[in-house]
Amino acid sequence: MLALALLASLALILTPFAAPVPADAQETIWQAPQPAAVTAKAVYSIDTTRGLELYAKNPDERLAMGSTAKIATALTVIEYADPDMEVTITADDPVSDPAVYSNMGLQPGMVFTVEELLYGLLIPSGNDAANALARVIGGELPGGGDDPIAAFMNAVNQLVASLGATNSHFSTPHGLEGDGPHYTTARDLATLTTHLLQNPLLAEIVGTDQVTLTSRGEDATELSLTTTNKLLGVDDAVIGVKTGSTELAGGCLVIATTEGENVVVTVILGSDLEYGGETGYLVDARWDDIDTVLRGIDQNYDWVRLDDPELLGGLRDELAAWDVELNSSGAIAVPVSQGDLRYRLELGPPAAPEAQVGRVLFFAGSTVVAELPVYQQAAA
């Protein structure tokens, strides 16, 4: 530790397992490529565990989003409501045409908890659940006595902005176009999805492909709900999240997948879509688009685990020599086009146990693909 102390605030540059990263080497910032040919107007895919963008096509273009807006609705519900609170369905909640608009089958007089309505909101994409939740929660918010839906949407837009989705504005709780500005971006939806997946209840709901709910009261009714996410329950790596479509929005999709412990969120907005036919769609290109993106991730990125003894054993030896540690798990996505993974360990003076004393920069070629903090170990 004496040698480390003598370094004071100077960084220590260590030789990586592949090839040296010189101290004066120019660092290149990673620019996510566009995916292969897709019909979508916008695509954004990010490893949320490490923050590395994997694909980006028009990620900040403001677009309609269809029912993927229910991600914002769900986050607002969780922020303001007790999941165990009971909600009595009124005549204003059911959709006007169940054959046209997605719904969970609500009828006036049914009673469900907020949590159950969240299942109805996110699994079959129930517009009726969105109506009921916005009405009840909005009624308790400032201005909600006069217009509960407007009060709820005001809360939605305040919340999403506070979470970092500053390029979005929602006018309805279900995602159908309403009065006023109604847009989001692929990047903003990925940001909101990352927050949603950090909530255990919401993460469980969007990862559920089927559920049966029973309304309370004298006329108890069973509602069987099936997800609109065709990949959920089919691909083990898929853990959510939400579909959406309108004539204006086209085909929209938010998919969360796992790469070991890492979570990747991919957003598709504006895929080719045409209503009609026995399935409800004559053209629905979002599923081909997501397949193209996910296959591209598999082909163009290697995932190097931080506990891989063959690839990162040298780094762990260096960390142990200086009594420091990463305290991180999971993997690092390495673009295969950039070269092998390398690292640079930068350390300052020793500090109290568990205090941050430096960082490790991980490179693919000259491109920085990850940065992880380094902490002082407790004395043995």
N, C-alpha and C positions, 0 to 999 in steps of 0.2 A: 504494500500500500504506500510505502515511502516514495517509490518511483512515481506513482500516480499523483501523490500530493505535490511533487516537484513540478508536475505538468501544469498545475493550477488550471487556468481556463483554456489551456492549449488543447486542441483535439489530437487524439491518438489515432493514426491511420494504420489499420492492420491489413495484411495481405489476405485476400479472399481465397477460397478454395480453387477457383477457376483461373483467374488471371488478376494481376494487381489493378486496383483502381487508384491511380496516382492522386496525391493530394490536390494537385493543380488541374486535374482533369475537368473538362467542361461537362456540366451536368445538363442533360437534355430532359425537358419536361414532356411526359407522355401525352400524345394527342390520339384519342380514340379514333379508330378508322370507321368509315361507314360500313354497314353490313353489305353482304352481297345483294343482288337485285331483289328488292321487295316492293310491293305495291304501296306500303304504308307511307304516309306523308312525313311521319316522324317516328324515330326509333331511339331508345336510350336504354343501355344495359350497363349496370354498375355492380361491382363486387362491393356490397355494402359493408362487409366486414373490414375491408382494407381501404375502401374509398377509390379503388382503381376503376376508371371508366373503360368498359370493354368495347362498346359500339356506340356511335352517336351519329344520327342523321336528323338534322333540324331539331335538336333537343330543346331549343328555347322558342320555337315557333308557337304562337298562341293558336290553339285549335279547340274545337268542340270535343267532348269526351264521353258522351252518353252516360251509361250507368257506372262507369268508373268513378264518377262523382260521388258515389256512395261510400268510397273510401274516406272522403272528407266528412261526409255525414256521420259515419260510424265514429270517427275520431271525436267529433263534436258531441255526440251522444255520450260517449264514455267520459268526456270532460265534465259534463253537466248533470248527468242522471245516475241514480242508483240502479244497477242492473236488476235488482230484485223488485223495483217499483212496478206495480200492476197498472196496465193501461186498458181502458175499456174502448173498444172500437166504435166509432160513430159513423154516421151515414156519409161523412165527407172523406173517409179514409180509403174505401175500396176504389179500384181503378174503374174508369168508365166502360172499358171493353176488355174483359179478361182474355179474349182471343187475340188482342192486339198488343196490350201492354203487359210486361212481366209483372207477376204478382205472386204472393204466397197464399192467396185464397181467403183473405180476411172478409168478414161480414159483420154488420153492425150488431153490437151486443156481445161479441166475443171478448174474452179477457185474456191477455197475455202479459208476461213480464217484459220489461225493457230488454233483458237478455234474450228472451225468445224472439222478440221482434228484430233484434240484431241478426239472429240466425235467418229470419225471413228476409231481411234486407240484403244480406251478403251471399246466401247460398242460392236461392232461386232468383235473386235480384229483384225483390218485391218492391214495386213502387208504392203499393199500399202500406207496407211497413214503413217506408220513408215518410209517407204522409202522416201516419199516426205518430211516429216519433217526433217529427218536426212540430206537429200541432201541440203535443203535450209538453215537450221541453220548451218550445218557443213561448208557450203561454206563461211560463214562469220567469221569463227573461224581461229585461226592460223594454217597454213598448209592446210586449206580447199580448196584453189585454185587448189591444185594438187589432193587431195583425200578428198572430203567433208565428206564421210561416216566415214573414219578413224578419221578425225578431230572431228566429232560429238561423236564417241565412246570414244575418248580420254577424251572429256569433261564429258561424262557419268561416266566414271570410276573415274575421279577426284572428281566429285560431290558426288557419292555414298560413297566414302571413307570419304569425309568431313562430311557426315551425320551420320557416324558411322557404315556403312556397309563395314567393312574393310576386310571381308572374301569373297568378291565377285569380279568378273571380267566379264564384258559382251563384246562379240565380234560383236554382231549384234543388231540393234535397235528393231527388231521384235521378237527375241528370238530363231529363228532357229539357229542351230549350224553353226558357220562360222569358219574362220581361226583364230587361236589363242585361248588363254584360255577363257572358257565360263562356268562359274559356279556361284552359289550363295549358301546360306544356308537358312534354314527356319527362323532362328533368324534374319538374315540380311533382308530378305524380309519383315518380320514384322516391322523392324525398318524403312524401306523405306515406307511401307504402312502407318505407323503412320505419317510420314512427309507429304505424299500425302493427307491424310484426313484433315490435318491442312490447306490445301490450299482450299479456298471456291470453286473455279472453278472446280478443279479436284475432290473434294468431291461430287459436284453436278453431274459431268459427270458419275462417277462410280456408282452413285446411280440412274441413269436413265436406265430404261429397254427398252424404245423405243423412237426413234426420227426420224424425216424426215428432210433432208437437201436438199437444192436446189443450184446447181452450178450457178455461175455467168457467164455472157457472152451471146452471141446470141443464143447458143444452150443450154438453161437452162435445167437441168436434175434433177429430184427428186430422191434422194436415201433414201430408208426406211431402217433404221438400227435397229436391235434387239439384245439385249444383249446375250452373251454366258453364262451368269450366271443364271443357272436354278432356283436359290433360290430367285433372286431379283424380287420383285413384287408378290411373293407367300408367303414368310415369312416376316411379317411386321418388325421383328427385324433385318433383313438383310439390310445393307446399302451399300454394295459393296463386292468385289472389282474387281477381275480379275481371269480369267481361263488361262490355258496353257496346251499344250500337244505336245509331239513329241515322236517318237519311243524310243529315248534315254531317254528323261525326264520322260516318263510315264504320268500319269494323275497328273496335278498340279492345285492347287486352293488356292486363297487368299480370305478369307471371313471376312468381318467386320460386327459385330452384336452389338446391344445395349442392355445394362442392365440398364434401366432407363437412367440416364445421363452418365453412363460409356460406353466406347467403347472397345469391345473385338476384337482383330485381331487374326485369326487362319490361319496358313499356312500349306498346305499339299503338299509334294513333292514326286513324284515317286510312286503314286498309280498304282495298276495293270490296264493296258490298252492294248487293242488289237484293231487295226483298222479293219473295215469291216462292212458289214451289211447295212441295210437301213438307220440307223441313223448315219452311219459313224464309229460306234464302235461296236465290238462284245463284248468287255469287257470294262467297264469304272467304276472302283471301287471308284473313288474319291468322288462321291456323297454319297455312303454308308459310306465311311470313315468320311466325314464331318458330316454326320448325327450321327455317333457314338460319335464323339468328342463333338458336340453341346449338345447331350443328356447327355453326361457325365458331362458337365459343369452344366446343370440344376439339375442333381441328386446329385452332389458331392460338390456343393458350394452354400452357402447362401449369399444373398446380403443384407447387413445391411445399410440402408440409414443413412446418418449423421444427417438428420433432424427427425429421428424416436424418438418421445418423450418417448416411452416406454423403448427402449433399450439404448438410449444415453442421456436421460434427466439428469441423474446424472452428466455426464461430462459437459453438458452445465451449470449446476448450479455451478460447481467448476470453470469453466472458468469465469463466471460472478462475482464470489466472488473475483477474483484476477484482474478484469478489463482487461481480455485478451480474444481473440477470435480466431477461426480457419480460417475464411474466405475461407472455402472449402465447396463444395457441392458434390452431387453424393453419391456413396455407397462404401462399403468395401466388397470385396469378402472374405468369411470365409470358409475355407475347413471344411466340416462337420466332417471329421475324426479327427480333431485336438481339438475340443471342442468349448465352447462358446466364443464369442468375449469379450475381456476385454481390459482395457487401463491403461496406465501409463502416467500421466502428469508430465513433467519435465520443471521447470521454472528457469530462472536466474533472475538477478536484473531487476527492471522496466526500461523502456526506453521511448524514444519519441514515440508519437502516430504513429501507423502503422509499427513500427520497430519490427523485429522478436525477441522474448524474450524467446523462448523455443520450445518444440515440444510435440506431443502426439504420443506415441507408442501404436499401437493396436496389441493385441495378440490373437491368437487362441490356447488355452492351453499355452504352453511355446514358441510358434512359433510367431515371428514377421511377421505380414501380411501387415502392412501399417505403414507409418510414415508421419505425417502431421505437418507443421510448425504452431506455435502459435504467434500471433501478439498483440502488446499493443493496447488497445482501446484508443480512444480520451477521454479526460475528459468530463464528462457530463456537 
